Amino acid sequence: MSCDKVNKGQIKRLACYFQDYAWGKKGPTSMVYELLDENIKNKVKQDSNFAELWMGTHPNLPSMIQDESTLKSLKELILDSPDINLGKPIRENFGDDLPFLFKVLSINKALSIQAHPDKKLAEILHTKRPDIYKDGNHKPEMAVALTQFEALCGFRPLNEIYEFIKALPEFQELLERNGDKVDFNVTDELVLRKIFHNLMTSPEELVKQQLDKLFQRLEAKPDILRPDISELAFRLHNQYPGDVGIFCSFMLNFVVLSPGQAIFLGANEPHAYLKGGNVWLQFFN
């Protein structure tokens, strides 16, 4: 495309802003910081946590655009320009919104474990709690690694989880705290659901006690776990001491991606991003 066409406004430069979350990397160490417009950099504290760069029409942090002498949101530009070709299906289903949110993430420490609801549940949650659930769409997402990137993603096979339970009596203590015994011969999905429920509803004080026992034992016998899982557990323990999510290292798949590799997360898929930079795309469909 020629410079003349660009100057006439067929291509417009977005001003994208960032989210300052505690888990983000600080200042120039963050890939998000590197991508910010210089005018924005000059207006923010250099020691902020530059966690996420957002691109899109999402109301929480819409992208802005310089249109002649006026600064307006990307959504306003779409509203004012019916000739912008979003495509008929998008216009019919999403009106003047883009059907996705595009982010760059720069992660210094682990995010919380979460799962996005399916379409039916998303609609119910949006109706009941629109202050928290801003829309009724389910939100499958994809993360493409820009650096070495680590995540917990989806449940391990039950036989792998059972091996961790057998090796870690502290883990088993939480799962069997209601008198439920783990049946190591059963591979039904309902068993997995029950185990996870027992873990995540464990009393906070009991979780702390079992974690203290676990890490005392790991310090004395580090070969109880594979080196990568042991390192991950200690790292999470240092970041969030006493948090039940540390035990999720033994229930969820631990994945390490090289730049260019990706993971896709569908509805109801438990996951947590742990470390590194990625391009993140969430679809509203």
C-alpha positions as a Markdown table, in Angstrom:
| # | Residue | x | y | z |
|---|---|---|---|---|
| 1 | Met | 0.0 | 0.0 | 0.0 |
| 2 | Ser | 1.4 | 3.4 | -0.9 |
| 3 | Cys | 2.2 | 6.2 | 1.5 |
| 4 | Asp | -0.5 | 8.3 | -0.2 |
| 5 | Lys | -3.2 | 5.8 | 0.7 |
| 6 | Val | -1.9 | 5.6 | 4.3 |
| 7 | Asn | -2.0 | 9.3 | 4.6 |
| 8 | Lys | -5.5 | 9.5 | 3.4 |
| 9 | Gly | -6.5 | 7.5 | 6.4 |
| 10 | Gln | -7.1 | 4.0 | 5.0 |
| 11 | Ile | -4.7 | 2.7 | 7.6 |
| 12 | Lys | -5.0 | 4.2 | 11.1 |
| 13 | Arg | -2.6 | 3.9 | 14.0 |
| 14 | Leu | -4.1 | 2.4 | 17.2 |
| 15 | Ala | -3.2 | 3.7 | 20.6 |
| 16 | Cys | -3.3 | 0.6 | 22.8 |
| 17 | Tyr | -3.2 | 0.7 | 26.6 |
| 18 | Phe | -2.0 | -1.7 | 29.2 |
| 19 | Gln | -3.3 | -3.4 | 32.4 |
| 20 | Asp | -1.2 | -3.0 | 35.5 |
| 21 | Tyr | -1.7 | -6.4 | 37.3 |
| 22 | Ala | 0.6 | -7.6 | 40.1 |
| 23 | Trp | 1.7 | -10.6 | 38.1 |
| 24 | Gly | 3.1 | -8.6 | 35.2 |
| 25 | Lys | 6.7 | -7.7 | 34.5 |
| 26 | Lys | 7.9 | -4.3 | 35.5 |
| 27 | Gly | 9.1 | -1.5 | 33.2 |
| 28 | Pro | 11.5 | -2.1 | 30.3 |
| 29 | Thr | 11.8 | -5.8 | 31.3 |
| 30 | Ser | 8.2 | -6.3 | 30.0 |
| 31 | Met | 7.4 | -7.0 | 26.3 |
| 32 | Val | 4.2 | -5.0 | 26.8 |
| 33 | Tyr | 6.2 | -1.9 | 27.8 |
| 34 | Glu | 8.3 | -2.3 | 24.6 |
| 35 | Leu | 5.2 | -2.2 | 22.5 |
| 36 | Leu | 3.6 | 0.9 | 24.0 |
| 37 | Asp | 3.4 | 4.1 | 22.1 |
| 38 | Glu | 6.1 | 6.6 | 23.3 |
| 39 | Asn | 3.4 | 9.1 | 24.3 |
| 40 | Ile | 1.8 | 6.6 | 26.6 |
| 41 | Lys | 5.2 | 5.5 | 28.1 |
| 42 | Asn | 5.9 | 9.1 | 29.0 |
| 43 | Lys | 2.7 | 9.4 | 31.0 |
| 44 | Val | 3.0 | 6.2 | 33.2 |
| 45 | Lys | 5.3 | 5.2 | 36.1 |
| 46 | Gln | 8.2 | 3.2 | 34.8 |
| 47 | Asp | 8.0 | 0.7 | 37.7 |
| 48 | Ser | 4.4 | -0.2 | 36.9 |
| 49 | Asn | 3.5 | -3.8 | 36.2 |
| 50 | Phe | 3.1 | -3.9 | 32.4 |
| 51 | Ala | 1.0 | -7.1 | 32.4 |
| 52 | Glu | -1.3 | -6.9 | 29.3 |
| 53 | Leu | -1.5 | -4.9 | 26.2 |
| 54 | Trp | -5.1 | -4.8 | 24.9 |
| 55 | Met | -6.2 | -4.4 | 21.3 |
| 56 | Gly | -9.9 | -4.3 | 20.4 |
| 57 | Thr | -13.3 | -2.8 | 21.3 |
| 58 | His | -13.7 | -4.3 | 24.7 |
| 59 | Pro | -15.3 | -1.7 | 27.0 |
| 60 | Asn | -12.8 | -2.3 | 29.9 |
| 61 | Leu | -9.9 | -1.0 | 27.9 |
| 62 | Pro | -10.8 | 0.0 | 24.3 |
| 63 | Ser | -8.2 | 0.8 | 21.8 |
| 64 | Met | -8.1 | 4.5 | 20.7 |
| 65 | Ile | -7.4 | 6.0 | 17.4 |
| 66 | Gln | -6.3 | 9.4 | 16.1 |
| 67 | Asp | -9.0 | 10.4 | 13.6 |
| 68 | Glu | -7.9 | 13.8 | 12.1 |
| 69 | Ser | -7.6 | 16.0 | 15.2 |
| 70 | Thr | -9.9 | 13.9 | 17.4 |
| 71 | Leu | -9.0 | 11.0 | 19.6 |
| 72 | Lys | -11.8 | 8.4 | 19.5 |
| 73 | Ser | -12.2 | 4.8 | 20.4 |
| 74 | Leu | -11.9 | 2.1 | 17.8 |
| 75 | Lys | -15.6 | 1.2 | 18.4 |
| 76 | Glu | -16.5 | 4.9 | 17.7 |
| 77 | Leu | -14.6 | 4.7 | 14.4 |
| 78 | Ile | -16.5 | 1.6 | 13.4 |
| 79 | Leu | -19.8 | 3.2 | 14.3 |
| 80 | Asp | -18.9 | 6.3 | 12.3 |
| 81 | Ser | -17.7 | 4.3 | 9.3 |
| 82 | Pro | -20.3 | 1.9 | 8.0 |
| 83 | Asp | -18.1 | 1.3 | 5.0 |
| 84 | Ile | -15.6 | -0.5 | 7.2 |
| 85 | Asn | -15.9 | -4.1 | 6.1 |
| 86 | Leu | -16.3 | -6.2 | 9.2 |
| 87 | Gly | -18.3 | -8.8 | 7.2 |
| 88 | Lys | -22.0 | -9.4 | 7.2 |
| 89 | Pro | -21.9 | -12.3 | 9.7 |
| 90 | Ile | -20.0 | -10.2 | 12.2 |
| 91 | Arg | -22.3 | -7.2 | 11.8 |
| 92 | Glu | -25.3 | -9.4 | 12.3 |
| 93 | Asn | -24.0 | -11.2 | 15.4 |
| 94 | Phe | -21.9 | -8.6 | 17.1 |
| 95 | Gly | -23.1 | -5.3 | 15.7 |
| 96 | Asp | -20.3 | -2.7 | 15.8 |
| 97 | Asp | -17.9 | -4.8 | 18.0 |
| 98 | Leu | -15.0 | -6.9 | 17.0 |
| 99 | Pro | -15.7 | -10.6 | 17.9 |
| 100 | Phe | -12.4 | -11.0 | 19.6 |
| 101 | Leu | -10.0 | -9.5 | 22.1 |
| 102 | Phe | -6.3 | -9.5 | 21.2 |
| 103 | Lys | -3.6 | -9.1 | 23.9 |
| 104 | Val | 0.1 | -9.4 | 24.5 |
| 105 | Leu | 0.9 | -10.8 | 28.0 |
| 106 | Ser | 4.2 | -10.4 | 29.8 |
| 107 | Ile | 4.0 | -12.7 | 32.9 |
| 108 | Asn | 6.4 | -12.5 | 35.8 |
| 109 | Lys | 4.5 | -14.8 | 38.3 |
| 110 | Ala | 1.7 | -17.2 | 38.0 |
| 111 | Leu | -1.9 | -16.1 | 37.4 |
| 112 | Ser | -4.8 | -17.7 | 39.2 |
| 113 | Ile | -6.4 | -20.9 | 38.0 |
| 114 | Gln | -9.5 | -20.3 | 36.0 |
| 115 | Ala | -11.9 | -21.8 | 33.5 |
| 116 | His | -14.2 | -19.9 | 31.1 |
| 117 | Pro | -17.9 | -21.0 | 31.1 |
| 118 | Asp | -19.6 | -22.5 | 28.1 |
| 119 | Lys | -22.2 | -20.5 | 26.1 |
| 120 | Lys | -25.2 | -21.6 | 28.1 |
| 121 | Leu | -23.6 | -20.9 | 31.5 |
| 122 | Ala | -22.1 | -17.6 | 30.2 |
| 123 | Glu | -25.6 | -16.4 | 29.3 |
| 124 | Ile | -26.9 | -17.3 | 32.8 |
| 125 | Leu | -24.0 | -15.7 | 34.6 |
| 126 | His | -24.4 | -12.5 | 32.5 |
| 127 | Thr | -28.1 | -12.3 | 33.3 |
| 128 | Lys | -27.5 | -12.8 | 37.0 |
| 129 | Arg | -24.3 | -10.8 | 37.5 |
| 130 | Pro | -23.8 | -8.4 | 34.6 |
| 131 | Asp | -21.5 | -6.3 | 36.9 |
| 132 | Ile | -19.0 | -9.2 | 36.8 |
| 133 | Tyr | -19.8 | -11.1 | 33.6 |
| 134 | Lys | -19.9 | -8.3 | 31.1 |
| 135 | Asp | -21.4 | -10.3 | 28.2 |
| 136 | Gly | -23.1 | -13.6 | 27.6 |
| 137 | Asn | -20.5 | -15.1 | 25.2 |
| 138 | His | -18.3 | -18.1 | 26.0 |
| 139 | Lys | -14.7 | -17.3 | 25.4 |
| 140 | Pro | -12.4 | -19.9 | 23.9 |
| 141 | Glu | -8.9 | -18.6 | 23.7 |
| 142 | Met | -5.5 | -19.3 | 22.1 |
| 143 | Ala | -2.1 | -18.4 | 23.4 |
| 144 | Val | 0.9 | -18.3 | 21.1 |
| 145 | Ala | 4.3 | -18.1 | 22.8 |
| 146 | Leu | 6.6 | -15.2 | 22.1 |
| 147 | Thr | 9.2 | -16.3 | 24.6 |
| 148 | Gln | 9.6 | -19.6 | 26.4 |
| 149 | Phe | 6.2 | -19.8 | 28.0 |
| 150 | Glu | 4.8 | -22.0 | 30.8 |
| 151 | Ala | 1.3 | -22.9 | 31.7 |
| 152 | Leu | -0.9 | -25.4 | 33.5 |
| 153 | Cys | -3.5 | -26.6 | 31.0 |
| 154 | Gly | -6.3 | -29.1 | 31.3 |
| 155 | Phe | -6.4 | -32.2 | 33.6 |
| 156 | Arg | -3.7 | -34.8 | 33.5 |
| 157 | Pro | -4.8 | -38.4 | 32.8 |
| 158 | Leu | -6.1 | -40.0 | 36.0 |
| 159 | Asn | -3.3 | -42.5 | 36.1 |
| 160 | Glu | -0.8 | -39.7 | 36.3 |
| 161 | Ile | -2.8 | -37.9 | 39.1 |
| 162 | Tyr | -2.9 | -41.2 | 41.0 |
| 163 | Glu | 0.9 | -41.5 | 40.9 |
| 164 | Phe | 1.2 | -38.1 | 42.5 |
| 165 | Ile | -1.4 | -39.0 | 45.1 |
| 166 | Lys | 0.5 | -42.2 | 46.0 |
| 167 | Ala | 3.8 | -40.3 | 46.2 |
| 168 | Leu | 2.5 | -37.4 | 48.2 |
| 169 | Pro | 0.5 | -38.3 | 51.4 |
| 170 | Glu | 0.0 | -34.6 | 52.0 |
| 171 | Phe | -1.9 | -34.4 | 48.8 |
| 172 | Gln | -3.9 | -37.5 | 49.6 |
| 173 | Glu | -4.8 | -36.2 | 53.0 |
| 174 | Leu | -6.7 | -33.2 | 51.4 |
| 175 | Leu | -8.5 | -35.4 | 48.9 |
| 176 | Glu | -9.7 | -37.9 | 51.6 |
| 177 | Arg | -10.5 | -35.4 | 54.3 |
| 178 | Asn | -14.3 | -36.1 | 54.2 |
| 179 | Gly | -13.8 | -39.8 | 54.6 |
| 180 | Asp | -13.7 | -40.3 | 50.9 |
| 181 | Lys | -11.1 | -42.9 | 49.8 |
| 182 | Val | -9.4 | -42.5 | 46.5 |
| 183 | Asp | -10.1 | -45.6 | 44.4 |
| 184 | Phe | -7.0 | -46.0 | 42.3 |
| 185 | Asn | -8.7 | -48.5 | 40.0 |
| 186 | Val | -11.4 | -46.2 | 38.8 |
| 187 | Thr | -10.9 | -44.0 | 35.7 |
| 188 | Asp | -14.3 | -42.3 | 35.6 |
| 189 | Glu | -14.5 | -38.6 | 34.9 |
| 190 | Leu | -16.8 | -38.2 | 37.9 |
| 191 | Val | -13.9 | -39.4 | 40.2 |
| 192 | Leu | -11.7 | -36.6 | 38.8 |
| 193 | Arg | -14.4 | -34.0 | 39.4 |
| 194 | Lys | -14.8 | -35.2 | 43.0 |
| 195 | Ile | -11.1 | -35.2 | 43.6 |
| 196 | Phe | -10.8 | -31.7 | 42.3 |
| 197 | His | -13.8 | -30.5 | 44.3 |
| 198 | Asn | -12.3 | -31.9 | 47.5 |
| 199 | Leu | -9.0 | -30.2 | 46.8 |
| 200 | Met | -10.4 | -26.8 | 46.0 |
| 201 | Thr | -12.8 | -26.7 | 49.0 |
| 202 | Ser | -10.2 | -27.8 | 51.5 |
| 203 | Pro | -10.0 | -25.6 | 54.6 |
| 204 | Glu | -7.3 | -22.9 | 54.3 |
| 205 | Glu | -5.5 | -23.9 | 57.5 |
| 206 | Leu | -5.4 | -27.6 | 56.6 |
| 207 | Val | -4.0 | -26.6 | 53.2 |
| 208 | Lys | -1.2 | -24.6 | 54.8 |
| 209 | Gln | -0.4 | -27.5 | 57.2 |
| 210 | Gln | -0.1 | -30.0 | 54.4 |
| 211 | Leu | 2.0 | -27.7 | 52.3 |
| 212 | Asp | 4.4 | -27.1 | 55.2 |
| 213 | Lys | 4.7 | -30.9 | 55.6 |
| 214 | Leu | 5.1 | -31.4 | 51.8 |
| 215 | Phe | 7.9 | -28.9 | 51.4 |
| 216 | Gln | 9.8 | -30.1 | 54.5 |
| 217 | Arg | 9.8 | -33.5 | 53.0 |
| 218 | Leu | 10.8 | -32.3 | 49.5 |
| 219 | Glu | 13.7 | -30.4 | 51.0 |
| 220 | Ala | 14.9 | -33.6 | 52.6 |
| 221 | Lys | 14.1 | -35.9 | 49.7 |
| 222 | Pro | 14.0 | -33.8 | 46.4 |
| 223 | Asp | 13.9 | -36.9 | 44.2 |
| 224 | Ile | 10.3 | -37.6 | 45.3 |
| 225 | Leu | 9.2 | -35.6 | 42.3 |
| 226 | Arg | 10.5 | -35.0 | 38.8 |
| 227 | Pro | 12.9 | -32.1 | 38.8 |
| 228 | Asp | 10.7 | -29.9 | 36.7 |
| 229 | Ile | 7.6 | -30.5 | 38.8 |
| 230 | Ser | 9.6 | -30.0 | 42.0 |
| 231 | Glu | 11.0 | -26.7 | 40.7 |
| 232 | Leu | 7.5 | -25.5 | 39.7 |
| 233 | Ala | 6.0 | -26.4 | 43.1 |
| 234 | Phe | 8.7 | -24.6 | 45.0 |
| 235 | Arg | 8.4 | -21.6 | 42.7 |
| 236 | Leu | 4.6 | -21.4 | 43.2 |
| 237 | His | 5.1 | -21.9 | 47.0 |
| 238 | Asn | 7.5 | -18.9 | 47.0 |
| 239 | Gln | 5.1 | -16.7 | 45.0 |
| 240 | Tyr | 1.9 | -17.7 | 46.8 |
| 241 | Pro | 2.8 | -19.5 | 50.1 |
| 242 | Gly | 0.0 | -21.6 | 51.5 |
| 243 | Asp | -2.2 | -21.4 | 48.4 |
| 244 | Val | -4.2 | -24.5 | 47.4 |
| 245 | Gly | -3.4 | -23.9 | 43.8 |
| 246 | Ile | 0.1 | -25.2 | 44.4 |
| 247 | Phe | -1.4 | -28.7 | 44.6 |
| 248 | Cys | -2.9 | -28.1 | 41.1 |
| 249 | Ser | 0.7 | -28.7 | 39.8 |
| 250 | Phe | -0.1 | -32.4 | 40.4 |
| 251 | Met | -3.6 | -32.4 | 38.7 |
| 252 | Leu | -3.1 | -30.2 | 35.6 |
| 253 | Asn | -0.8 | -30.7 | 32.7 |
| 254 | Phe | 2.4 | -28.6 | 32.9 |
| 255 | Val | 3.4 | -27.4 | 29.5 |
| 256 | Val | 6.4 | -25.5 | 28.3 |
| 257 | Leu | 6.2 | -23.8 | 24.9 |
| 258 | Ser | 8.9 | -22.5 | 22.7 |
| 259 | Pro | 8.4 | -19.3 | 20.7 |
| 260 | Gly | 5.8 | -19.9 | 18.0 |
| 261 | Gln | 4.1 | -22.9 | 19.7 |
| 262 | Ala | 0.5 | -22.5 | 20.9 |
| 263 | Ile | -2.2 | -23.9 | 23.2 |
| 264 | Phe | -5.9 | -23.7 | 22.7 |
| 265 | Leu | -8.3 | -23.6 | 25.6 |
| 266 | Gly | -12.0 | -24.4 | 25.2 |
| 267 | Ala | -14.9 | -23.8 | 27.5 |
| 268 | Asn | -14.6 | -25.3 | 31.1 |
| 269 | Glu | -10.9 | -26.0 | 30.6 |
| 270 | Pro | -9.0 | -25.3 | 33.8 |
| 271 | His | -5.8 | -23.4 | 33.2 |
| 272 | Ala | -3.2 | -21.0 | 34.6 |
| 273 | Tyr | -0.5 | -19.0 | 32.8 |
| 274 | Leu | 2.7 | -19.2 | 34.8 |
| 275 | Lys | 5.6 | -17.4 | 33.1 |
| 276 | Gly | 6.8 | -15.8 | 29.9 |
| 277 | Gly | 5.3 | -13.7 | 27.1 |
| 278 | Asn | 2.6 | -14.6 | 24.6 |
| 279 | Val | 0.1 | -13.3 | 22.1 |
| 280 | Trp | -3.4 | -14.1 | 23.4 |
| 281 | Leu | -6.6 | -14.2 | 21.4 |
| 282 | Gln | -10.0 | -14.7 | 22.9 |
| 283 | Phe | -13.0 | -15.3 | 20.7 |
| 284 | Phe | -16.5 | -14.0 | 21.5 |
| 285 | Asn | -18.7 | -16.6 | 19.8 |
